[in-house]
Amino acid sequence: MSRKIVYIVGDLSYPNGMSRVLSQKVNYLAEHTDMNVYVVLTENGSLPHYFELSPKIEYVNFDINFEIIQTMPLYRKVFLYVLKAHKYKRMLTDYLMQIRPDITVSTLRREINFINDVHDGSKKIGEIHFNRKSYRVFNKSFLPPFINHFITKLWKRSLDSKVRRLDRFVVLTHEDERMWSGFPNVIVIPNPIIQFPVVHSDCSRHHVIAVGRYTWQKGFDMLINSWKIVYQKHPDWILDIYGPGESATYCDQAEQEGLSSVVRCHGVATDIYSRYAESSIFVLSSRYEGFGLVLVEAMATGLPVVSFRCPCGPEDIITDGHDGILVENGNIEKLAEGICFLIEHDSIRNQFGLAGRKNVERYREEYIMEQWIKLFDEI
């Protein structure tokens, strides 16, 4: 008799890394195992999925739409959140009691507050796509810092109590695992690469690439500041940034710094591996990450990488001085220095690229999904 597994995902209508990885994993389980896979969504029920789901998957969208309250005034936000959270708890509980899955996987969104108390007979697994330090941080500019800190501490303490009750808790990196010290249910399973490209870069073009959402987290503002230093030494090199979101702020910054001819902000690339293959260096300028799958993608395409040593991911993925360069988090001078070093040393650039491609073989989809299937078998 095949097992039933329910994945609580949230939203698949927007092109972010978490949605892509979750779609990839449930599709693999549906297509390559005998599991009956169910997916629960809560957002944007009227919108199509950005990442396609296998026809073998049964999914439901409760269309609760927590995200619409984010821009509302605080008093209204709290009131509507309580109503929506109550509705979500009732709908998800009813659904799980009806399905009676063998395993329920929570992505540590709002359901983590009650999932352990749903007595549907399933084993409960949590997986987090953020690092512990940056998750559940309360930071409102209109409140004094000590109040933000106090609320953050209470919020994290509440999360800890829920995580301890899970049958297993999956984090993405060994660096993050150390932050959950004392939690006996924690294991590490990194994200898989969506494909291992056949074509790879020869590292000869004067192009550097960065990929990610246009948000403060990704640090493109620091990257552009760093490029001012690179430009002074290597004005013939181009920086291309690809990703979803609003890029106007970064385009304006590049123009103000006199870099508009060498810093280009693009939207989402339909074939990002082709863009990697047309480049010679990849840069990750994030202030923090959950994992940093773009690093693995770039290295699989034969690109040497320069990255901030941000929490969490780069230290797990990159072997500093062998397939990439790790620099102090937030240090734009060191970031520029690392980029310039690779620009100025053709043979090392190629050597790092080849070594990185070999290094990230361990993130192939089949290897990572074997770890997930083993986990499901064990519990």
N, C-alpha and C positions, 0 to 999 in steps of 0.2 A: 504493500500500500504506500503510495507516494505521500510525502509530507507537504504540509501547507505552511507557507511563510508569508507573513504580511510585512511589507516595508512602509513605514510612515515617512513620506518624503516632504510634503508641504506644497511645493510649487515647481512646475516644470515648464512654465511659460516664458522664462527669462534665461538668456544664455550665460549662466555663471558656472564656475568650475564644479561646485557641489552638485548642481542639477545634472551636469554632464556625467560625472562619475557615478552617481546613483542610478541614472538611466542605464549606463553601461553595465553596472553590476546586476541589476534586476533582469536585463535582457540576457545576459550570460546565463544566469540561473534558469531562466525560462527556456532557453534554447539548448543548453548543454547538460541539464540535469533532469531528473524526473519530478522535481518539486513543482507544486502548484503555487504560482507566484501571484500575490495580490499587492496592489499599490494604493495607498491612501493619500489623497491630495486635499489641501484646504483652500488654495488660492486660485482665483481667476478661472472659475469653471467655464466661462464663456470663451476663453481663449484657447487656441490650439497649443499642443505641446511643442516646445522648441526642439526638444530632443525626442525622437520617435520611440515609442514603446513597442515591444514585440507583440504581435497579435495573440500570442499565447498567454499574455498577462491580463488578468482581470483588474481593472482599476475603478476607483470611485472618487469623485471630487465632491466634498461636502460644501464647497463654495462659501466658506465662512469669511474669508478675506480679512484676516487680521491686519494685513499691510495697509489697508486704506485708512486706518486710524492713526498712522504714524505722524501725519502732518496736522492733526487736530489739536485744539487747545487741551491742556492737561486734564481739566475737569471732565471734559467730554470723552477724552481718550480713556480715562480710568473707567468711566461708567460703561462705555461700549465694550471695553476689553472684558470686563466681568461678565457681561451678557454673552459675548462671543465665546469666552472660555467655558462657560457653563454649557452652552450649546454644543461645543466641540467635545467636551467630556461625555455628554449624553450620547452623541452620535457615534463617536468612536467606540465607546463601551458597548453599545447595541450591536455595532458592526462586528466587533471581535467575538462577542457572545454568539452571534449568528454563524460566523465563519468557523470558529473554534480552531484556530491555527496551532501548529506545533511550535512555531517560533514567531515572535513579534520583534521587529527591529525598529527602534526609535532613533531618530537623528538628533535627539536631545533638544527638540524644539518645545513647544508648549505642552505636548503630551507627557513629557518626562515628569511633570508635576503630579500625574495620577496613574501612569501606566502600570506601575507595580501593584496597584490596588484593583486592577481589572482581573477578575478570577475566571479567565477564559481557558485556563489549563495550559497556556503557552509559556515557553521559556522566554524571558525578556532579555534582549541584547540592546545595548546602547552603542552608538558610534558617533564620535564627535569630529567635525570637519574644521574645527578651530583649535587653537592652542589654549591651554588652561588659563594662561596669564591674561589673554585678551578677551576671553569669553565671559559674558555676563558682567560687563563693566558699566556701571551707572554713572553717567557724566552729563549733567545738565548745566549749561552755562549760567543760568539764573540762580543756581544754588551755590552756597559756599562749599569749598573743597571738602571740608570735614563731613558735611552731610552726604555728598556724593560717595566719599570713602566708606562711610558707615552703611549706606544702603547697598553698596557693592559687596561689602563684607557679609551682610545678611543674605543677600541674593546668592552669593557663592556658597555660603554655608548650607543654604537650603538645597542647592544643586548637589552638593557633596552627599547629603543624607539620602537623596534619591538614587544617585549613582551607586552607592554602596549596596543598595538592595537589588541591583540588576544581577542576572546570572552571569553575564560577561559584559565588559566595557572595553570597546575597541578604540584605541588612539592611533594616530597616523605616524608618529615618529618616536624614536627612543628618547629624544630630547624631551618631548612632552610627557612620555611615560614617567620620567624622573620627577616631573612636577606633580604627578598623582601618587607619589610615594605613600605607602601605607594602605593603598586600595588593593586587596588581594585578588580582585576580579579583573584587573587591567591586563590587556594584551595589546601587542602592536601588530597591525596589518596596514601597510601603506596603501596609497591609491595606485591603481594600475594605469599604465599608459594605454591609450585607446587603440593605438596601432604602432608597430615598430616599422618605421619607414625604410623602404629599400633604397631610395635615392637619398644621398646625404651631401652636405656642403663640402666643397673643396677649400673653403676658408680663404678664397682669393679676392672676393669682392670687397670693396670698401664700404661695407654696410654693417651696422650694428642694429640689433633688434631687441625690443622689449614688448612683452605681451601681458595684458591684464585689464581689469575694469578701470575706468577713469575715476578713481576714488582716492581719497587721502591715504588710505591703507597702502596702496601700491607705490606711493612715493615718487610719482613721475615728476613732481615739482623738484625734488632733490636730484633726480636724474638729469633734468634740463639744466639745473645749476651746475651739476658736474660736467655737463657737455660744454659749458663755456670754457672750462679748462682744457678739455680734449680739443676743442675747436682751435684754440690758440696754437697747438702743436701740429694738429692734423686737420686742416680746413677742408681737405678733399674727402673726408669720411662723412657718411650720412647716418643719422639715427632715425629709425622707423619704429613707431609705437602703434600697436594694434590692440583693439579691445572694444567692448561695449560701453555705453554710457556717454556722458557729455564731455567732449574733448575741447570745447571752446576755451576754457580757462588755460589749458596747457598750450594751445595754439597761440593765445594772447601772450603767455609768458615767453614763449620762444621768440615771438615777434619783438617784444620789448627788450629782449636780450640780444637782438640782432642775429638770431639763429634760425629764422624762418626758412631760409634756403637749405638748411642742413638738418633740421628737426621736423619730421613729418608725422602728424597724428592721423591715423586711419581708424576706420570702424572695425567691426568684426571681419576677419578674413575667412572667406568660405573654405579655403584650403591652407590652413596655417602651416602645414609641413612644407609646402612650396615656398612660403615666405621664409621659413627657417633655412631652407636649402639655398636660398638666394642671398643669405647673410653670412657673416664670418665670425661674429661674436654675439653672445646673448648676455643681457644684463638684467639682473633682478634687483630692483631698488626698493622693495617693500619694507615698510616699517615693521610689519609682522605678517606671518602666514600661518595657515593650518598645516600645510604640507609644501605647496609650491610645485604643482604638477608641471607647470610650464618649464621648469628647470629640466625635468626628466624628458619632456618632449624635445626641447632644444638639444640636449646632450645626445638623444637618440638619433638626431639628424646630423650629428658630428660637429656640433658647435662647442667651442670652449666657452666657459661662463665666468662672469664676474658677478659676485653677489654680496650684498650686505649679510653679515652674520646675524640675521634677525631670528627671533623665535617664531615659529619652529619650522624646520624642514631643510634649509640649506646645509646645516652641519651633518644631517643624516645622508644627504644625497651627494654632496660634493666632497671629493678628496682634495683638500687644499694643496696646491702646488703640483698636482698630478693630472687632474682633468679640469681644474678651474681655480679661481682665486676668491677667497673669502676675505672680506674687509670689515672693519669695525662698523657696527650698525649705525647708520646715519651720518657717517663721515664721508662727505661728498668729495673731499680732496683725495682720500684713499681710493674711493670708487673710480675717480678719474685716472688716478695713477695706475690702477689695475687694468683699465681699458687701454690706456696708452702703452702699457707693457706688452699686451697682446698684439696691439697694432704694430708695434716696432719689432716684434720677434716672430717672423713668419713661421719658422720651423717649430717653435714652441706652441704657437697657435694651432698648427696642424697636429702636433703630438698630443696636446690636450684634447682636441676634438676627437681623435681616434680613441684615446683612453676613456673619455666620457661615454662614447657610444658603447664600448664594451662594459663599462661600469653599470649602466642602467638597464642592461639585459635582465637584471633581477626584478624589474618592475613590469615585465611582460604580463599581459592580461591573464594568460593561462597559469602563470606562477602565483600571482596574487589571488586569483579566484580559487585555486587549490587550497590556499590557507583558509579562505572563508568556508569552503565546503567541509574542510576538516573540523573547523570550529562547530559548524552545525551538527556534524556527526557526533562530536564529543559530548554535546549537551543534550 
